[in-house]
Amino acid sequence: MFCPFCRHPDSRVVDSRTSDDGLSIRRRRQCPQCGRRFSTTETASLNVIKRSGIVEPFSREKVVSGVRKACQGRPVSDADLALLAQRVEETIRATGVAQVDANDIGLAILPPLRELDEVAYLRFASVYQGFDSLEDFEAAIALLRVEHADAQATPVADDGADLRLG
């Protein structure tokens, strides 16, 4: 790490802290040559391998723009999309790989998008799961209906607390 003041090719780490989002490390450094201090931010790189074979850095903005198309006309805010992109990045970083296929990112988008808006989920899934016919859509909708019925039929756990108004 070159000192930004005197360009000395070495520095000593004085303090390290994880950022609030946990995705980067802030280091306070001191130059042994001039004695001045400076800060650096270090992040693990995450690259995407596109279908064409080109490798480029992961971009939350690209996740948001891709999902935004599926959410057109739906009650989904920009804040919702930003949170979804953050969850997708956290999921992918948790795998520990430095390079991920673009298709894997599309698949990682599906669960949080489904929680956000099921219509947008179906639109997006039709691309990333390769729906070829109306039967594919019908099967996906039937699965959603079954899961909704199962969720409604599942009894809520009783914690033993019984509140009665006297």
Buried (B, 14 or more C-beta within 10 A) or exposed (E): BEBBEEEBEEBEEEEEEEEEEEBBBBBBBBBEBEEBBBEBEEEEEBEBBEEEEEEEEBBBEBBBEBBBEBBEEBEBEEEBBBEBBBBBBEBBBEEEEEEBEBBBBBEBBBBBBBEBBBEBBBBBBBEBBEBEEEEBBEEBEEEBEEEEEEEEEEEEEEEEEEEEEE
